[in-house]
């Protein structure tokens, strides 16, 4: 028997998401009879305590007797219980300086830390995450930002919506002109963006047609790395060459920036990869983009207009290219930027349901099948007071070197 508890989110600002919904808690106990599940009481979840207890799920004030504790965001250090197994997003594997002390505490408290970001299949593809809903909300907020900038329509906050069908109904208010939209990325985030644009009936065209054809309707195109980068030596290479030799590439995005009205950035950015567009690019009179929804939100990175993260409460600001400074989001000569860095938090019910389905079907069964395929092993950052072999590179980070 394994005792597992869904823990209360303790990080501020509060996060309303959960790793398992009430119905999923019931289902996992039915699927895994050797699992004893409890839920720690919380006042901030999108699902109230009563929604768990009404289904017979056991609620507790404290869950220190559990073997495995699962949450979403980083667990505050004073809430960590020693000698336990934890699942959450630790944000430590890229040596994030703000979480150095967290990793030191995980080691000191002899915690087995399984990070959601490390849960992958044998090919390295992630098998769980909130990226899809980051894409959904990012696309929605990008459309909302267009309406706010041009004072043509106003959509409610995604926080007020509880399902994709509700979002679809709200998007019917978006009366867009015949604009051209470009999307960068091909992963979970981009999949969410695609679904929102499809929900709106926006026509998808090839990058080639996007650049060369004229349309009397709203259209969008989706770019992969080979579409917005080119080798400096001019050679034509397969896509995989970029990932191995990205320092040999430079951006080729300006040809799209010249004909684009709304840009949705849903790509993954590796350090030292070419910037998609620079501050000098944005100063060009040919740079046409007026609204950018930067879901990836890399500060001072590949999308030059992203000066800082924005917030759910205040999601937009303006980027003035000539002065490289922040201005009002609706200033006429500015680019309107939406760069919220915790987008799934704005759609907590649906995001939790999607994440919980993966926990239910792909992750928690690994606790009972000897971790078939080493899925949990690949995601284990530390255990028995030491970093695992895969994450041994973090030792200097832990030591403060």
C-alpha positions as CSV (number, residue, x, y, z in Angstrom):
1,X,0.0,0.0,0.0
2,X,1.3,3.4,-0.9
3,X,-0.1,6.5,0.8
4,X,-0.4,9.4,-1.5
5,X,-1.6,13.0,-0.8
6,X,-2.5,15.9,-2.9
7,X,-0.9,18.8,-1.1
8,X,-2.1,22.4,-0.6
9,X,-0.3,24.9,-2.8
10,X,1.8,27.2,-0.6
11,X,3.6,29.5,-3.0
12,X,2.5,33.1,-3.4
13,X,0.8,34.3,-5.4
14,X,-1.6,31.4,-4.9
15,X,-2.1,28.9,-7.7
16,X,-5.6,27.5,-8.2
17,X,-4.5,24.5,-10.2
18,X,-4.4,20.9,-8.9
19,X,-2.6,17.8,-10.0
20,X,-5.8,15.7,-9.6
21,X,-9.4,16.8,-9.8
22,X,-12.0,15.3,-7.5
23,X,-13.3,12.9,-10.1
24,X,-9.8,11.8,-10.9
25,X,-9.1,11.1,-7.3
26,X,-12.0,8.7,-7.3
27,X,-10.9,7.1,-10.5
28,X,-7.3,6.6,-9.5
29,X,-8.3,4.8,-6.3
30,X,-10.5,2.5,-8.4
31,X,-7.7,1.9,-10.9
32,X,-5.0,1.4,-8.2
33,X,-6.5,-0.5,-5.3
34,X,-3.1,-0.5,-3.5
35,X,-3.2,3.3,-3.4
36,X,-4.5,5.1,-0.3
37,X,-5.3,8.7,-1.3
38,X,-6.0,11.8,0.7
39,X,-6.2,15.5,-0.1
40,X,-4.9,18.3,2.1
41,X,-7.5,21.0,2.7
42,X,-7.1,24.2,0.8
43,X,-8.9,27.5,0.4
44,X,-7.4,28.5,-2.9
45,X,-8.1,25.6,-5.3
46,X,-10.3,26.0,-8.3
47,X,-12.1,22.9,-6.8
48,X,-13.4,23.6,-3.3
49,X,-12.8,21.1,-0.5
50,X,-16.5,20.0,-0.6
51,X,-16.1,18.9,-4.2
52,X,-13.6,16.3,-3.0
53,X,-15.4,15.2,0.2
54,X,-18.8,15.0,-1.6
55,X,-17.3,12.2,-3.7
56,X,-15.9,10.4,-0.7
57,X,-12.3,11.6,-0.9
58,X,-10.7,11.9,2.5
59,X,-9.7,15.4,3.4
60,X,-7.0,16.2,6.0
61,X,-5.5,19.3,7.6
62,X,-2.0,17.7,7.6
63,X,-0.6,14.9,5.4
64,X,2.7,14.1,7.0
65,X,1.9,10.4,7.2
66,X,1.8,10.1,3.3
67,X,4.6,8.4,1.4
68,X,4.2,10.4,-1.8
69,X,3.1,14.1,-1.9
70,X,2.0,15.7,-5.2
71,X,1.5,19.4,-5.9
72,X,1.9,21.8,-8.8
73,X,4.3,24.7,-8.0
74,X,7.4,24.8,-5.9
75,X,6.7,23.8,-2.3
76,X,7.8,26.4,0.3
77,X,10.8,25.1,2.2
78,X,9.1,25.2,5.6
79,X,6.3,23.0,4.2
80,X,8.7,20.2,2.9
81,X,8.5,17.0,5.0
82,X,11.7,15.1,5.2
83,X,12.2,11.6,3.9
84,X,9.2,11.8,1.5
85,X,8.8,11.5,-2.3
86,X,7.5,14.7,-3.9
87,X,6.2,15.5,-7.4
88,X,6.1,19.2,-8.4
89,X,7.7,21.7,-10.8
90,X,10.9,22.5,-8.9
91,X,12.4,24.9,-11.5
92,X,15.9,23.9,-10.5
93,X,17.3,21.9,-13.4
94,X,18.4,25.0,-15.4
95,X,20.2,26.3,-12.3
96,X,17.6,28.9,-11.6
97,X,19.4,31.0,-8.9
98,X,16.1,31.8,-7.1
99,X,15.6,28.1,-6.3
100,X,19.2,27.2,-5.2
101,X,18.1,27.1,-1.6
102,X,15.1,24.9,-2.5
103,X,17.4,22.3,-4.0
104,X,19.7,22.5,-1.1
105,X,16.8,21.9,1.2
106,X,15.5,18.9,-0.8
107,X,18.9,17.3,-0.4
108,X,19.2,18.2,3.3
109,X,15.7,16.7,4.0
110,X,16.5,13.5,2.2
111,X,13.6,14.0,-0.2
112,X,13.1,12.1,-3.4
113,X,12.3,14.9,-5.9
114,X,10.5,13.9,-9.1
115,X,10.1,16.9,-11.3
116,X,7.3,17.0,-13.8
117,X,9.5,18.6,-16.4
118,X,11.7,15.5,-16.4
119,X,8.9,13.0,-17.0
120,X,9.7,12.0,-20.6
121,X,9.5,9.0,-22.9
122,X,12.6,7.2,-24.1
123,X,12.9,9.7,-26.9
124,X,13.0,12.6,-24.5
125,X,9.6,14.0,-25.3
126,X,7.7,15.3,-22.3
127,X,4.6,13.3,-21.4
128,X,3.0,15.7,-18.9
129,X,2.7,19.4,-18.5
130,X,0.5,22.5,-18.8
131,X,2.0,23.7,-22.2
132,X,-1.2,23.0,-24.1
133,X,-3.3,25.3,-21.9
134,X,-0.5,27.9,-22.0
135,X,-1.1,27.9,-25.7
136,X,-4.9,28.0,-25.4
137,X,-4.8,31.0,-23.0
138,X,-2.0,32.7,-24.8
139,X,-3.8,32.6,-28.1
140,X,-7.0,33.8,-26.4
141,X,-5.2,36.7,-24.7
142,X,-3.5,37.6,-28.0
143,X,-6.9,38.0,-29.6
144,X,-8.1,39.9,-26.5
145,X,-5.1,42.2,-26.8
146,X,-5.9,42.9,-30.4
147,X,-9.4,44.0,-29.5
148,X,-8.2,46.2,-26.6
149,X,-5.5,47.9,-28.6
150,X,-7.8,48.7,-31.4
151,X,-10.8,49.3,-29.2
152,X,-12.9,47.1,-31.4
153,X,-14.1,44.4,-29.0
154,X,-13.5,43.3,-25.4
155,X,-13.3,39.8,-24.2
156,X,-13.6,38.7,-20.6
157,X,-10.7,37.3,-18.7
158,X,-10.0,33.6,-19.2
159,X,-10.4,33.3,-15.4
160,X,-14.1,33.7,-15.9
161,X,-14.2,30.7,-18.3
162,X,-14.3,27.1,-17.2
163,X,-14.1,25.1,-20.5
164,X,-13.0,25.3,-24.1
165,X,-16.7,25.5,-25.1
166,X,-17.2,28.6,-23.0
167,X,-14.1,30.1,-24.5
168,X,-15.4,29.4,-28.0
169,X,-18.6,31.2,-27.3
170,X,-16.7,34.2,-25.9
171,X,-14.4,34.3,-28.9
172,X,-17.5,34.8,-31.1
173,X,-17.4,38.5,-29.9
174,X,-14.0,38.9,-31.6
175,X,-14.7,40.8,-34.8
176,X,-11.3,40.8,-36.4
177,X,-10.5,42.4,-39.7
178,X,-8.7,40.3,-42.4
179,X,-5.4,40.2,-40.5
180,X,-2.5,37.8,-40.9
181,X,-1.3,35.9,-37.9
182,X,2.0,34.0,-37.5
183,X,2.7,31.3,-35.0
184,X,6.2,30.0,-34.1
185,X,6.5,26.6,-32.5
186,X,5.4,23.0,-33.0
187,X,5.0,21.5,-29.5
188,X,2.2,21.4,-26.9
189,X,2.0,25.2,-26.7
190,X,1.5,25.5,-30.5
191,X,-1.1,22.7,-30.4
192,X,-3.2,24.8,-27.9
193,X,-2.8,27.9,-30.2
194,X,-3.8,25.9,-33.2
195,X,-7.0,24.7,-31.5
196,X,-8.1,28.2,-30.5
197,X,-7.5,29.6,-34.0
198,X,-9.4,26.6,-35.5
199,X,-12.2,27.2,-33.0
200,X,-12.4,30.7,-34.4
201,X,-12.5,29.4,-38.0
202,X,-9.2,31.1,-38.9
203,X,-7.8,29.5,-42.1
204,X,-4.3,28.0,-41.9
205,X,-2.0,28.4,-44.9
206,X,1.5,27.3,-45.7
207,X,4.4,29.6,-44.9
208,X,5.1,30.0,-48.7
209,X,1.5,31.0,-49.5
210,X,1.4,33.3,-46.4
211,X,4.3,35.2,-47.8
212,X,3.2,35.4,-51.4
213,X,-0.6,35.2,-51.7
214,X,-3.3,37.8,-51.0
215,X,-6.4,36.8,-49.0
216,X,-9.8,38.3,-48.3
217,X,-10.1,36.6,-44.9
218,X,-8.2,36.1,-41.6
219,X,-5.4,33.6,-42.1
220,X,-2.5,32.2,-40.1
221,X,0.6,30.1,-40.7
222,X,2.7,28.0,-38.3
223,X,6.5,28.2,-38.5
224,X,9.0,25.6,-37.6
225,X,12.7,26.4,-36.9
226,X,13.7,26.0,-40.6
227,X,11.1,28.6,-41.6
228,X,12.4,31.4,-39.5
229,X,16.1,30.5,-39.4
230,X,18.7,30.0,-42.1
231,X,22.2,28.8,-42.2
232,X,24.8,31.6,-42.4
233,X,26.6,29.8,-45.1
234,X,23.4,29.5,-47.2
235,X,23.3,25.7,-47.2
236,X,19.9,23.9,-47.2
237,X,19.9,21.4,-44.4
238,X,17.3,19.1,-42.7
239,X,15.6,20.4,-39.6
240,X,17.7,18.3,-37.2
241,X,20.8,20.2,-38.3
242,X,19.5,23.3,-36.6
243,X,19.2,21.5,-33.2
244,X,22.8,20.3,-33.5
245,X,24.4,23.4,-35.0
246,X,22.1,26.3,-34.1
247,X,25.1,28.6,-33.7
248,X,25.6,28.3,-37.5
249,X,22.2,29.9,-38.1
250,X,20.7,33.4,-38.1
251,X,17.1,34.6,-38.1
252,X,15.1,34.7,-41.3
253,X,11.9,36.0,-39.6
254,X,11.9,39.5,-41.0
255,X,10.3,38.3,-44.2
256,X,7.3,37.3,-42.1
257,X,7.4,40.4,-39.9
258,X,6.9,42.5,-43.0
259,X,3.5,41.0,-43.7
260,X,2.2,40.0,-40.2
261,X,-0.2,41.8,-38.0
262,X,-0.4,39.5,-34.9
263,X,2.5,37.3,-33.8
264,X,2.0,34.4,-31.3
265,X,5.2,33.1,-30.0
266,X,4.9,29.5,-28.9
267,X,8.4,28.2,-29.6
268,X,11.0,26.6,-27.3
269,X,14.1,28.7,-27.1
270,X,17.6,27.3,-26.3
271,X,20.2,29.6,-25.0
272,X,22.5,30.9,-27.7
273,X,20.0,30.1,-30.4
274,X,19.4,33.0,-32.9
275,X,17.0,35.7,-31.8
276,X,13.8,35.6,-33.8
277,X,13.8,39.4,-34.1
278,X,16.1,42.0,-32.5
279,X,15.5,45.5,-31.3
280,X,17.1,46.8,-34.5
281,X,14.7,44.7,-36.5
282,X,11.7,46.2,-34.7
283,X,12.9,49.7,-35.6
284,X,12.6,48.9,-39.3
285,X,9.8,50.8,-41.1
286,X,9.0,47.4,-42.7
287,X,8.3,45.8,-39.4
288,X,4.5,45.5,-39.5
289,X,3.6,43.5,-36.4
290,X,1.4,45.5,-34.0
291,X,0.4,42.9,-31.4
292,X,2.6,40.1,-29.9
293,X,1.4,37.3,-27.6
294,X,4.7,36.0,-26.3
295,X,3.7,32.7,-24.6
296,X,7.3,31.6,-24.4
297,X,8.2,34.8,-22.4
298,X,12.0,34.7,-22.5
299,X,13.1,38.1,-21.0
300,X,15.6,40.0,-23.1
301,X,15.6,37.0,-25.4
302,X,14.5,36.0,-28.9
303,X,11.4,38.3,-29.0
304,X,12.9,41.7,-28.5
305,X,9.7,43.4,-27.4
306,X,9.4,41.3,-24.3
307,X,11.0,43.5,-21.7
308,X,9.4,41.8,-18.7
309,X,6.7,39.3,-17.8
310,X,3.2,40.7,-17.5
311,X,0.5,39.5,-15.0
312,X,-2.9,38.0,-15.2
313,X,-4.3,41.1,-13.6
314,X,-2.4,43.5,-16.0
315,X,-1.5,41.4,-19.0
316,X,-0.5,44.0,-21.6
317,X,2.1,46.7,-22.0
318,X,3.5,48.6,-24.9
319,X,7.0,48.3,-26.5
320,X,8.3,51.5,-28.2
321,X,10.8,50.3,-30.7
322,X,12.5,53.7,-31.4
323,X,13.4,54.2,-27.7
324,X,13.5,50.5,-26.8
325,X,11.3,51.3,-23.8
326,X,8.0,50.4,-22.2
327,X,5.0,52.6,-22.9
328,X,1.2,52.4,-22.8
329,X,-0.1,49.2,-24.5
330,X,-2.4,51.2,-26.8
331,X,0.1,53.9,-27.8
332,X,-0.2,54.3,-31.6
333,X,3.4,53.8,-32.5
334,X,4.0,51.0,-30.0
335,X,3.8,47.2,-30.2
336,X,1.2,45.8,-27.8
337,X,2.8,42.9,-25.8
338,X,1.1,40.2,-23.9
339,X,3.7,38.3,-21.9
340,X,2.0,36.6,-19.0
341,X,4.4,33.9,-17.7
342,X,1.9,31.7,-15.9
343,X,-0.9,31.5,-18.4
344,X,-2.4,28.1,-17.4
345,X,-3.2,29.6,-14.0
346,X,-5.8,31.8,-15.8
347,X,-7.6,28.7,-16.9
348,X,-7.2,26.5,-13.8
349,X,-10.2,24.1,-14.1
350,X,-9.6,22.9,-17.7
351,X,-5.8,23.0,-17.2
352,X,-6.1,20.8,-14.1
353,X,-8.3,18.3,-15.8
354,X,-5.9,17.9,-18.7
355,X,-2.9,17.6,-16.4
356,X,-4.7,15.2,-14.1
357,X,-5.6,12.9,-17.0
358,X,-1.9,12.4,-17.7
359,X,-1.2,11.8,-14.0
360,X,-4.0,9.3,-13.9
361,X,-3.0,7.3,-17.0
362,X,0.7,7.8,-17.5
363,X,2.5,8.8,-14.3
364,X,0.9,7.4,-11.1
365,X,0.7,3.8,-12.4
366,X,4.5,3.9,-12.6
367,X,4.5,3.7,-8.8
368,X,3.1,0.2,-9.0
369,X,4.8,-1.3,-12.1
370,X,8.4,-1.0,-11.0
371,X,8.7,2.2,-13.1
372,X,8.4,0.5,-16.4
373,X,10.6,2.3,-18.9
374,X,12.3,4.3,-16.2
375,X,9.9,7.2,-16.5
376,X,10.2,8.2,-12.9
377,X,13.9,7.5,-12.7
378,X,14.6,10.0,-15.5
379,X,12.7,12.7,-13.6
380,X,14.3,12.1,-10.2
381,X,16.6,15.0,-9.4
382,X,17.7,13.8,-6.0
383,X,17.2,11.0,-3.5
384,X,18.9,9.6,-0.4
385,X,20.4,13.0,0.2
386,X,22.3,13.1,-3.2
387,X,21.8,14.2,-6.7
388,X,21.1,11.4,-9.2
389,X,23.6,10.7,-11.9
390,X,21.5,12.5,-14.6
391,X,21.5,15.7,-12.5
392,X,25.0,15.4,-11.0
393,X,25.8,18.5,-13.1
394,X,23.9,20.6,-10.5
395,X,26.4,19.9,-7.8
396,X,28.4,23.1,-8.4
397,X,25.1,25.0,-8.4
398,X,24.2,23.4,-5.1
399,X,27.6,24.3,-3.7
400,X,27.2,27.9,-4.8
401,X,30.1,27.8,-7.2
